Amino acid sequence: MLQKRLSEKKKRSANYEKARKRVEKWHNHIAFKRKDYQFKLAHKLCDMADTIFVEDIDVEDIDFRIMAKGFLGKHTVDAAFGQFRSILNT
């Protein structure tokens, strides 16, 4: 909804910049929530198990793109598997 409002503003106007900052703030909020959830999930998994095996999913692979276009496509892409895997490695 915020992006729709932004697209209707005249570029480089004061109202456009205010709307752009709101959109940027909202995207940062979502990214923080996702990362926080992933850290909590990784902590819980590490507490429950001694060893964790993760399948190596190539995000550029054709199969992943097909999976992203399916029924849960947006959820698949929003999950940020690469970021979660890097959190598990640390």
Backbone as JSON Lines, residues from 0, in Angstrom:
{"i":0,"aa":"M","n":[0.82,-1.18,0.0],"ca":[0.0,0.0,0.0],"c":[0.87,1.25,0.0]}
{"i":1,"aa":"L","n":[1.96,1.22,0.77],"ca":[2.85,2.37,0.79],"c":[3.54,2.55,-0.56]}
{"i":2,"aa":"Q","n":[3.89,1.44,-1.2],"ca":[4.54,1.53,-2.5],"c":[3.59,2.06,-3.56]}
{"i":3,"aa":"K","n":[2.32,1.75,-3.46],"ca":[1.33,2.28,-4.38],"c":[1.24,3.79,-4.23]}
{"i":4,"aa":"R","n":[1.21,4.26,-3.0],"ca":[1.17,5.7,-2.77],"c":[2.42,6.38,-3.31]}
{"i":5,"aa":"L","n":[3.57,5.72,-3.14],"ca":[4.82,6.27,-3.63],"c":[4.8,6.38,-5.15]}
{"i":6,"aa":"S","n":[4.25,5.38,-5.82],"ca":[4.24,5.4,-7.28],"c":[3.36,6.5,-7.85]}
{"i":7,"aa":"E","n":[2.41,6.98,-7.05],"ca":[1.5,8.03,-7.53],"c":[2.05,9.43,-7.3]}
{"i":8,"aa":"K","n":[3.17,9.56,-6.58],"ca":[3.75,10.87,-6.31],"c":[4.63,11.32,-7.48]}
{"i":9,"aa":"K","n":[4.79,12.62,-7.57],"ca":[5.67,13.18,-8.59],"c":[7.12,13.01,-8.1]}
{"i":10,"aa":"K","n":[7.95,12.44,-8.98],"ca":[9.33,12.15,-8.57],"c":[10.08,13.42,-8.2]}
{"i":11,"aa":"R","n":[10.95,13.25,-7.19],"ca":[11.82,14.29,-6.66],"c":[11.05,15.44,-5.97]}
{"i":12,"aa":"S","n":[9.8,15.21,-5.62],"ca":[9.07,16.21,-4.85],"c":[9.26,15.9,-3.36]}
{"i":13,"aa":"A","n":[8.89,16.82,-2.52],"ca":[9.03,16.64,-1.07],"c":[8.15,15.49,-0.6]}
{"i":14,"aa":"N","n":[6.92,15.41,-1.13],"ca":[6.03,14.33,-0.72],"c":[6.53,12.97,-1.21]}
{"i":15,"aa":"Y","n":[7.16,12.96,-2.37],"ca":[7.75,11.72,-2.89],"c":[8.85,11.23,-1.96]}
{"i":16,"aa":"E","n":[9.7,12.14,-1.51],"ca":[10.8,11.76,-0.62],"c":[10.27,11.26,0.73]}
{"i":17,"aa":"K","n":[9.22,11.89,1.24],"ca":[8.62,11.43,2.5],"c":[8.05,10.03,2.34]}
{"i":18,"aa":"A","n":[7.36,9.8,1.22],"ca":[6.77,8.47,0.97],"c":[7.87,7.44,0.77]}
{"i":19,"aa":"R","n":[8.94,7.83,0.08],"ca":[10.06,6.9,-0.15],"c":[10.7,6.5,1.17]}
{"i":20,"aa":"K","n":[10.83,7.43,2.07],"ca":[11.42,7.12,3.39],"c":[10.51,6.2,4.18]}
{"i":21,"aa":"R","n":[9.18,6.38,4.05],"ca":[8.25,5.48,4.73],"c":[8.37,4.06,4.2]}
{"i":22,"aa":"V","n":[8.47,3.93,2.88],"ca":[8.62,2.61,2.27],"c":[9.93,1.97,2.71]}
{"i":23,"aa":"E","n":[11.0,2.76,2.72],"ca":[12.3,2.25,3.15],"c":[12.25,1.78,4.6]}
{"i":24,"aa":"K","n":[11.6,2.55,5.46],"ca":[11.48,2.19,6.87],"c":[10.68,0.9,7.04]}
{"i":25,"aa":"W","n":[9.61,0.75,6.25],"ca":[8.79,-0.46,6.33],"c":[9.57,-1.69,5.87]}
{"i":26,"aa":"H","n":[10.33,-1.55,4.79],"ca":[11.13,-2.68,4.32],"c":[12.2,-3.07,5.35]}
{"i":27,"aa":"N","n":[12.81,-2.09,5.98],"ca":[13.78,-2.39,7.03],"c":[13.13,-3.09,8.21]}
{"i":28,"aa":"H","n":[11.91,-2.68,8.54],"ca":[11.17,-3.31,9.64],"c":[10.91,-4.79,9.33]}
{"i":29,"aa":"I","n":[10.48,-5.08,8.11],"ca":[10.22,-6.46,7.7],"c":[11.5,-7.28,7.72]}
{"i":30,"aa":"A","n":[12.59,-6.7,7.22],"ca":[13.88,-7.42,7.19],"c":[14.34,-7.73,8.61]}
{"i":31,"aa":"F","n":[14.17,-6.78,9.53],"ca":[14.57,-7.02,10.92],"c":[13.74,-8.12,11.55]}
{"i":32,"aa":"K","n":[12.43,-8.11,11.3],"ca":[11.55,-9.15,11.85],"c":[11.95,-10.53,11.34]}
{"i":33,"aa":"R","n":[12.24,-10.62,10.03],"ca":[12.62,-11.89,9.44],"c":[13.93,-12.4,10.04]}
{"i":34,"aa":"K","n":[14.91,-11.49,10.17],"ca":[16.2,-11.9,10.71],"c":[16.09,-12.29,12.19]}
{"i":35,"aa":"D","n":[15.28,-11.57,12.95],"ca":[15.07,-11.89,14.36],"c":[14.45,-13.28,14.5]}
{"i":36,"aa":"Y","n":[13.44,-13.56,13.68],"ca":[12.8,-14.88,13.72],"c":[13.81,-15.98,13.36]}
{"i":37,"aa":"Q","n":[14.64,-15.73,12.36],"ca":[15.61,-16.74,11.95],"c":[16.64,-17.0,13.05]}
{"i":38,"aa":"F","n":[17.08,-15.96,13.74],"ca":[18.02,-16.15,14.85],"c":[17.37,-16.96,15.97]}
{"i":39,"aa":"K","n":[16.11,-16.67,16.28],"ca":[15.41,-17.41,17.34],"c":[15.22,-18.88,16.94]}
{"i":40,"aa":"L","n":[14.86,-19.11,15.67],"ca":[14.68,-20.47,15.2],"c":[16.0,-21.23,15.2]}
{"i":41,"aa":"A","n":[17.08,-20.59,14.76],"ca":[18.39,-21.24,14.74],"c":[18.83,-21.58,16.17]}
{"i":42,"aa":"H","n":[18.59,-20.68,17.1],"ca":[18.95,-20.94,18.5],"c":[18.17,-22.13,19.04]}
{"i":43,"aa":"K","n":[16.9,-22.19,18.72],"ca":[16.06,-23.3,19.19],"c":[16.53,-24.63,18.57]}
{"i":44,"aa":"L","n":[16.83,-24.61,17.27],"ca":[17.31,-25.84,16.61],"c":[18.64,-26.31,17.2]}
{"i":45,"aa":"C","n":[19.53,-25.37,17.46],"ca":[20.84,-25.74,18.02],"c":[20.72,-26.28,19.44]}
{"i":46,"aa":"D","n":[19.76,-25.79,20.18],"ca":[19.54,-26.31,21.53],"c":[18.96,-27.73,21.51]}
{"i":47,"aa":"M","n":[18.14,-28.01,20.47],"ca":[17.48,-29.31,20.41],"c":[18.36,-30.42,19.83]}
{"i":48,"aa":"A","n":[19.32,-30.07,18.99],"ca":[20.08,-31.11,18.29],"c":[21.58,-30.86,18.41]}
{"i":49,"aa":"D","n":[22.34,-31.95,18.33],"ca":[23.79,-31.82,18.34],"c":[24.33,-31.47,16.96]}
{"i":50,"aa":"T","n":[23.75,-32.07,15.93],"ca":[24.2,-31.85,14.56],"c":[23.0,-31.49,13.69]}
{"i":51,"aa":"I","n":[23.19,-30.51,12.84],"ca":[22.13,-30.08,11.93],"c":[22.65,-30.2,10.51]}
{"i":52,"aa":"F","n":[21.92,-30.9,9.66],"ca":[22.27,-31.04,8.25],"c":[21.32,-30.18,7.43]}
{"i":53,"aa":"V","n":[21.89,-29.41,6.51],"ca":[21.1,-28.52,5.67],"c":[21.37,-28.87,4.21]}
{"i":54,"aa":"E","n":[20.3,-29.02,3.45],"ca":[20.45,-29.31,2.03],"c":[20.99,-28.08,1.31]}
{"i":55,"aa":"D","n":[21.91,-28.3,0.41],"ca":[22.51,-27.2,-0.34],"c":[21.59,-26.82,-1.49]}
{"i":56,"aa":"I","n":[20.82,-25.74,-1.31],"ca":[19.89,-25.28,-2.33],"c":[20.53,-24.12,-3.08]}
{"i":57,"aa":"D","n":[20.66,-24.29,-4.4],"ca":[21.21,-23.24,-5.23],"c":[20.06,-22.31,-5.63]}
{"i":58,"aa":"V","n":[20.13,-21.06,-5.19],"ca":[19.03,-20.14,-5.42],"c":[18.92,-19.78,-6.91]}
{"i":59,"aa":"E","n":[20.0,-19.9,-7.64],"ca":[19.98,-19.6,-9.07],"c":[19.52,-20.8,-9.89]}
{"i":60,"aa":"D","n":[19.31,-21.92,-9.24],"ca":[18.93,-23.15,-9.93],"c":[17.52,-23.04,-10.5]}
{"i":61,"aa":"I","n":[17.27,-23.73,-11.58],"ca":[15.97,-23.7,-12.24],"c":[14.89,-24.29,-11.33]}
{"i":62,"aa":"D","n":[15.21,-25.36,-10.6],"ca":[14.23,-25.99,-9.72],"c":[13.74,-25.03,-8.64]}
{"i":63,"aa":"F","n":[14.64,-24.21,-8.12],"ca":[14.25,-23.25,-7.08],"c":[13.32,-22.2,-7.67]}
{"i":64,"aa":"R","n":[13.6,-21.76,-8.89],"ca":[12.72,-20.78,-9.53],"c":[11.34,-21.37,-9.8]}
{"i":65,"aa":"I","n":[11.3,-22.65,-10.17],"ca":[10.01,-23.31,-10.39],"c":[9.26,-23.4,-9.07]}
{"i":66,"aa":"M","n":[9.99,-23.74,-7.99],"ca":[9.37,-23.83,-6.67],"c":[8.85,-22.46,-6.24]}
{"i":67,"aa":"A","n":[9.56,-21.39,-6.6],"ca":[9.15,-20.05,-6.21],"c":[7.91,-19.59,-6.97]}
{"i":68,"aa":"K","n":[7.62,-20.21,-8.13],"ca":[6.45,-19.81,-8.9],"c":[5.2,-20.6,-8.5]}
{"i":69,"aa":"G","n":[5.34,-21.55,-7.63],"ca":[4.23,-22.42,-7.26],"c":[3.25,-21.75,-6.31]}
{"i":70,"aa":"F","n":[2.48,-22.6,-5.66],"ca":[1.4,-22.16,-4.77],"c":[1.92,-21.28,-3.63]}
{"i":71,"aa":"L","n":[3.05,-21.64,-3.06],"ca":[3.62,-20.89,-1.94],"c":[4.83,-20.09,-2.41]}
{"i":72,"aa":"G","n":[4.8,-19.57,-3.6],"ca":[5.94,-18.89,-4.2],"c":[6.46,-17.73,-3.39]}
{"i":73,"aa":"K","n":[5.59,-16.81,-3.03],"ca":[6.03,-15.65,-2.29],"c":[6.58,-16.05,-0.92]}
{"i":74,"aa":"H","n":[5.97,-17.03,-0.31],"ca":[6.44,-17.49,1.0],"c":[7.82,-18.15,0.86]}
{"i":75,"aa":"T","n":[8.02,-18.85,-0.23],"ca":[9.3,-19.52,-0.46],"c":[10.41,-18.49,-0.61]}
{"i":76,"aa":"V","n":[10.16,-17.45,-1.38],"ca":[11.18,-16.42,-1.59],"c":[11.38,-15.6,-0.33]}
{"i":77,"aa":"D","n":[10.3,-15.3,0.4],"ca":[10.39,-14.49,1.61],"c":[11.12,-15.2,2.74]}
{"i":78,"aa":"A","n":[11.24,-16.5,2.67],"ca":[11.84,-17.25,3.77],"c":[13.33,-16.98,3.92]}
{"i":79,"aa":"A","n":[13.99,-16.52,2.87],"ca":[15.42,-16.18,2.9],"c":[16.26,-17.36,3.38]}
{"i":80,"aa":"F","n":[16.21,-18.44,2.61],"ca":[16.93,-19.65,2.98],"c":[18.44,-19.42,3.09]}
{"i":81,"aa":"G","n":[18.99,-18.63,2.2],"ca":[20.43,-18.36,2.23],"c":[20.85,-17.66,3.5]}
{"i":82,"aa":"Q","n":[20.07,-16.7,3.92],"ca":[20.37,-15.98,5.15],"c":[20.26,-16.91,6.35]}
{"i":83,"aa":"F","n":[19.24,-17.76,6.36],"ca":[19.07,-18.69,7.48],"c":[20.23,-19.68,7.55]}
{"i":84,"aa":"R","n":[20.68,-20.14,6.38],"ca":[21.81,-21.07,6.35],"c":[23.09,-20.4,6.88]}
{"i":85,"aa":"S","n":[23.3,-19.15,6.52],"ca":[24.49,-18.45,7.03],"c":[24.39,-18.21,8.54]}
{"i":86,"aa":"I","n":[23.19,-18.0,9.05],"ca":[23.0,-17.83,10.5],"c":[23.31,-19.16,11.2]}
{"i":87,"aa":"L","n":[22.89,-20.26,10.61],"ca":[23.17,-21.58,11.21],"c":[24.66,-21.89,11.22]}
{"i":88,"aa":"N","n":[25.4,-21.4,10.22],"ca":[26.84,-21.65,10.17],"c":[27.59,-20.92,11.27]}
{"i":89,"aa":"T","n":[27.08,-19.8,11.72],"ca":[27.81,-19.03,12.74],"c":[27.54,-19.52,14.13]}
